[in-house]
């Protein structure tokens, strides 16, 4: 498969600037891979497709308020800094993206907060937009982290042109988020309400959790026509024994294992044993899934609607079948489903 196989025309008015009023009342397109049938439901209807003994696998990563707005020394120019990865706790070094990057050079200092209470010095260039910053802060590490949390904003995707609003802190976070480290939300999980999760458990459906800290690399554009030459950025992944036991038991009972999101699917496929079962995992993954691909763990998937030519669209196409997925996307456009992070959902069976 080539990059051009994953292009389609997406009307801009279908990009979701706001979430649905209620988490579990977004729309749900249901794809049946065996019959090639497509249904149109609400997300809360997802429970009707699962039964006692099935499992849902959730990504419990928590979004860090990674967007900082600062000013450049001397000129006072407004600079946006996006925190990507902590490199050194002791030295307070971070990999970041800066915008506009052309104004930021090694040696520059950036000031954050109304009282300039946080200062950072640029010590390296990593990519065209990437920089390494050393934060200069006199307090303890815990105080420094509190300052980042105080000044940081919700890292809404770039396609959302509006400013952050109060509800974004809650809605751009899954209700089961607990392990902080992501700079983007695992958006398939945003549709779950506490009530829906409770209903699933009452029905006898198990909930397993892994942690994959979503990075911006997931959304990096693919710039090569030959997909085998594209390299994914690494993301930190943790799969504990409890989740492994739940998932492998579900598989051995020949029941449904549902991956809630592409991050979960990538995490599961990063730790498959030679017997086709799941192993515990602690480390990093840069797994890139595109057609053709044989999936070993999950046999159903919940996902959002993804951008043209994105690695996420490639993964879901590998799972559902390329032609079926592109047909579904054309129907989604015709039916005016809402796309991307705050958009509607798809269930692939």
matplotlib code that plots the C-alpha trace (Angstrom):
import matplotlib.pyplot as plt

x = [0.0, 1.1, 0.5, -1.8, -4.1, -5.1, -6.1, -9.7, -11.4, -12.5, -14.8, -13.5, -16.9, -16.8, -13.8, -15.2, -14.3, -16.3, -17.2, -20.7, -22.9, -22.7, -19.7, -21.7, -24.1, -21.7, -22.6, -21.3, -20.8, -20.7, -18.7, -19.1, -16.1, -17.8, -20.9, -19.5, -22.6, -22.6, -25.0, -25.5, -26.0, -25.2, -22.1, -24.0, -25.4, -21.9, -22.9, -25.4, -22.5, -20.8, -21.7, -20.6, -17.0, -15.9, -13.1, -12.5, -8.8, -8.4, -5.4, -5.3, -2.7, -3.4, -2.9, -0.3, -1.0, 1.8, 1.2, 3.0, 2.7, 5.8, 7.7, 11.2, 13.7, 14.4, 11.9, 8.9, 7.7, 4.9, 6.2, 4.3, 6.2, 4.9, 6.4, 7.2, 9.4, 11.3, 15.0, 16.5, 14.7, 17.7, 18.7, 15.1, 15.8, 12.8, 12.4, 9.9, 8.4, 8.5, 6.3, 7.4, 10.6, 12.6, 12.8, 14.2, 18.0, 20.4, 21.1, 17.7, 15.7, 11.9, 9.8, 6.5, 3.7, 2.4, 5.3, 7.9, 8.1, 9.4, 12.4, 13.8, 17.0, 17.4, 20.4, 20.0, 18.2, 16.8, 14.6, 13.3, 10.8, 12.3, 14.5, 15.9, 15.1, 16.7, 14.2, 15.7, 13.7, 14.9, 12.3, 12.3, 11.4, 7.8, 7.4, 8.8, 6.2, 3.4, 4.5, 4.3, 0.8, -0.2, 1.0, 0.4, -2.7, -4.6, -2.8, -5.7, -5.0, -3.9, -7.0, -9.0, -8.6, -10.4, -8.7, -8.9, -12.2, -12.8, -14.6, -11.5, -9.6, -12.2, -13.4, -9.9, -9.2, -10.8, -12.7, -10.3, -7.1, -4.6, -1.0, 0.2, 2.5, 0.6, 0.7, -2.4, -5.6, -6.3, -9.5, -11.5, -11.8, -13.3, -16.7, -17.0, -19.1, -19.0, -22.5, -21.6, -18.5, -20.7, -23.3, -20.5, -19.3, -22.8, -23.2, -20.1, -17.6, -14.1, -12.0, -8.3, -5.9, -2.5, -0.6, 0.7, 1.8, 0.6, 3.2, 2.8, 4.7, 1.4, 0.2, 3.3, 2.6, 3.9, 6.2, 7.1, 5.0, 6.5, 5.0, 7.7, 10.1, 8.1, 9.5, 7.2, 8.4, 8.7, 6.1, 6.3, 4.3, 3.4, 1.3, 0.9, 0.3, -3.3, -4.2, -2.3, -4.3, -7.7, -6.9, -5.4, -8.3, -10.7, -8.8, -8.7, -12.4, -12.8, -14.7, -14.3, -11.2, -12.0, -9.2, -10.4, -8.4, -5.5, -3.0, -4.3, -4.1, -0.5, 0.3, -1.2, 0.6, 3.9, 4.0, 2.8, 4.4, 5.4, 2.1, 0.0, -0.8, -0.1, 3.1, 3.7, 5.7, 7.7, 9.6, 9.0, 7.3, 7.6, 5.3, 3.8, 0.8, -0.4, -2.0, -1.5, -1.1, -2.2, -3.6, -2.9, -4.7, -7.8, -10.7, -12.7, -11.8, -13.3, -11.8, -12.5, -12.5, -9.0, -7.3, -6.4, -2.9, -2.6, -0.9, -4.1, -6.2, -3.6, -3.9, -7.7, -7.6, -5.3, -7.9, -11.1, -9.8, -8.7, -11.7, -14.3, -12.7, -12.6, -16.2, -17.2, -15.4, -17.3, -20.5, -19.4, -18.8, -22.2, -23.9, -22.0, -20.2, -17.8, -14.2, -11.0, -10.3, -13.6, -15.6, -17.7, -16.7, -16.5, -16.8, -15.2, -16.3]
y = [0.0, 3.5, 6.8, 8.0, 5.1, 6.8, 10.2, 11.5, 14.9, 15.9, 19.0, 21.4, 21.8, 18.2, 18.8, 18.8, 22.0, 21.0, 17.6, 16.3, 17.5, 14.1, 11.8, 8.7, 10.4, 11.1, 9.2, 5.6, 4.0, 0.2, -1.8, -5.6, -7.0, -10.3, -9.0, -5.5, -4.1, -0.5, 0.7, 4.1, 4.3, 6.4, 5.6, 4.3, 1.6, 0.0, -2.2, -4.0, -5.6, -7.2, -9.9, -11.6, -12.7, -10.1, -7.5, -3.9, -2.7, 0.9, 3.3, 4.9, 7.6, 11.1, 14.2, 16.6, 20.3, 20.5, 23.9, 26.9, 30.5, 32.6, 35.6, 35.9, 37.9, 41.5, 41.4, 40.1, 38.1, 35.6, 32.1, 28.8, 25.9, 22.4, 20.1, 16.7, 14.7, 15.2, 14.4, 15.0, 15.5, 16.8, 19.3, 20.1, 19.4, 19.0, 18.2, 20.7, 22.1, 25.9, 28.1, 30.3, 28.3, 30.7, 33.2, 30.7, 30.1, 28.5, 30.8, 32.5, 32.8, 32.4, 33.8, 32.3, 33.5, 37.0, 37.6, 35.8, 33.3, 30.5, 30.9, 28.6, 28.7, 27.1, 24.8, 22.8, 22.4, 19.0, 19.4, 22.3, 23.1, 21.1, 22.5, 21.3, 23.7, 23.9, 25.4, 27.7, 27.5, 27.8, 25.6, 21.9, 19.5, 19.1, 22.9, 23.1, 20.5, 22.4, 25.5, 23.7, 22.4, 25.9, 27.6, 24.8, 24.7, 21.7, 20.6, 20.7, 19.6, 22.3, 21.9, 23.4, 27.1, 28.5, 29.2, 26.7, 26.8, 25.7, 22.4, 21.3, 20.3, 17.7, 16.7, 16.3, 13.6, 10.2, 9.5, 6.7, 8.7, 8.2, 7.9, 11.3, 11.5, 12.0, 15.1, 14.1, 12.3, 8.7, 10.1, 6.8, 6.7, 10.2, 8.7, 6.6, 7.9, 6.5, 5.3, 3.4, 1.8, 0.6, -0.9, -2.8, -4.2, -5.2, -7.1, -9.1, -7.3, -7.1, -3.9, -4.2, -1.2, -0.5, 2.8, 4.2, 7.8, 9.4, 11.6, 14.0, 11.5, 9.7, 12.7, 13.4, 13.5, 10.6, 12.1, 9.0, 7.3, 3.9, 3.3, 0.8, 3.7, 5.7, 5.7, 6.2, 8.1, 6.0, 6.1, 4.8, 1.6, -0.3, -3.5, -5.2, -8.8, -8.1, -6.8, -9.7, -12.3, -10.7, -10.4, -13.9, -15.5, -13.7, -14.9, -18.5, -18.4, -17.2, -14.1, -10.5, -8.4, -4.8, -2.3, 1.1, 3.2, 2.9, 3.5, 0.4, -1.6, -0.5, -1.3, -4.8, -5.6, -4.5, -7.3, -10.5, -13.9, -16.5, -18.3, -15.3, -14.3, -11.1, -10.6, -7.9, -5.0, -2.1, 0.1, 2.0, 1.1, 2.6, 0.0, 1.2, -0.8, -0.5, -2.9, -5.8, -6.8, -9.8, -8.7, -11.2, -9.9, -7.7, -8.8, -5.6, -1.9, 1.4, 4.4, 8.0, 9.3, 10.1, 12.6, 11.8, 10.1, 9.6, 6.6, 6.2, 5.8, 3.3, 1.2, 1.1, 0.2, -2.7, -3.9, -3.4, -3.8, -0.8, -0.8, -1.3, 1.5, 4.0, 3.2, 3.8, 7.1, 8.3, 7.3, 9.2, 12.3, 11.9, 11.4, 14.3, 12.5, 14.7, 13.9, 13.8, 14.3, 15.7, 13.9, 10.8, 7.2, 3.9, 0.3, -2.3, -5.9]
z = [0.0, -0.8, 1.0, -1.8, -1.1, 2.2, 0.8, 0.7, 0.6, 4.1, 4.3, 6.9, 8.5, 9.7, 12.0, 15.5, 17.3, 20.4, 22.0, 22.1, 25.0, 26.7, 26.3, 25.4, 23.1, 20.2, 17.1, 16.4, 13.1, 13.4, 10.8, 10.5, 8.7, 7.9, 6.3, 5.2, 6.8, 8.2, 10.9, 12.5, 16.2, 19.3, 21.3, 24.3, 22.0, 21.9, 24.8, 22.6, 20.6, 23.6, 26.1, 29.3, 29.1, 26.6, 27.5, 26.8, 26.9, 27.9, 27.8, 31.2, 30.2, 31.5, 29.4, 30.8, 30.3, 27.8, 26.1, 27.5, 26.2, 26.9, 25.7, 24.2, 26.1, 24.9, 22.0, 24.1, 21.1, 21.9, 21.7, 22.1, 23.7, 23.5, 26.1, 24.6, 26.9, 30.1, 29.5, 32.9, 36.2, 38.0, 35.3, 34.3, 30.6, 28.2, 24.6, 23.2, 20.0, 19.6, 17.4, 15.6, 15.5, 13.3, 16.2, 18.7, 18.8, 21.2, 24.1, 23.9, 27.2, 27.4, 30.2, 31.3, 33.6, 34.2, 36.7, 34.6, 37.5, 35.2, 32.8, 30.3, 28.3, 24.8, 24.9, 21.7, 18.3, 17.7, 14.6, 12.5, 15.3, 18.1, 20.8, 24.2, 27.0, 30.5, 32.9, 35.5, 38.7, 42.3, 44.0, 44.6, 41.8, 43.1, 43.2, 39.6, 38.4, 40.2, 38.3, 35.0, 35.9, 36.9, 33.7, 31.3, 29.1, 27.7, 24.5, 22.1, 18.6, 16.1, 14.0, 16.9, 16.2, 19.3, 22.7, 25.5, 27.4, 31.0, 30.0, 27.9, 31.0, 31.7, 28.3, 26.7, 29.3, 29.6, 32.8, 33.7, 33.1, 35.9, 34.7, 33.6, 30.6, 27.4, 25.3, 23.3, 24.5, 23.5, 21.9, 21.4, 25.2, 25.4, 24.6, 27.7, 30.6, 34.2, 33.7, 30.5, 32.1, 35.0, 32.6, 30.8, 34.0, 35.2, 31.9, 32.7, 30.5, 31.9, 31.8, 31.3, 31.4, 29.8, 29.6, 26.4, 26.7, 23.5, 21.8, 18.9, 16.7, 16.3, 14.3, 12.3, 8.6, 6.5, 3.9, 1.9, -0.7, 0.3, 3.7, 4.6, 4.8, 7.4, 10.9, 13.9, 17.0, 20.1, 22.8, 26.4, 27.0, 30.2, 30.2, 33.6, 34.5, 35.6, 32.1, 30.5, 32.5, 31.6, 27.9, 27.5, 29.4, 27.1, 24.1, 25.3, 25.9, 22.2, 23.3, 22.1, 23.0, 22.1, 21.8, 22.8, 20.4, 18.1, 20.9, 22.7, 19.5, 18.9, 22.5, 22.3, 19.0, 20.5, 23.0, 21.3, 22.3, 19.8, 20.8, 19.8, 23.4, 25.2, 27.3, 30.0, 28.7, 30.1, 27.6, 24.4, 21.1, 17.7, 16.0, 12.7, 11.5, 7.9, 5.4, 5.1, 8.7, 10.8, 14.2, 17.1, 20.2, 19.7, 17.4, 17.7, 17.8, 18.8, 17.1, 16.0, 12.4, 11.3, 9.0, 5.4, 4.9, 8.7, 10.3, 12.4, 9.2, 7.9, 11.1, 11.1, 7.4, 8.1, 10.7, 8.7, 5.2, 3.0, 0.6, 3.3, 5.4, 2.6, 1.7, 5.4, 5.4, 2.3, 4.1, 7.2, 5.1, 3.4, 6.8, 8.3, 11.1, 13.1, 12.6, 14.7, 18.4, 19.6, 16.8, 16.6, 16.9, 14.9, 16.2, 14.0, 14.6]

ax = plt.figure().add_subplot(projection="3d")
ax.plot(x, y, z, "-o")
ax.set_aspect("equal")
plt.show()
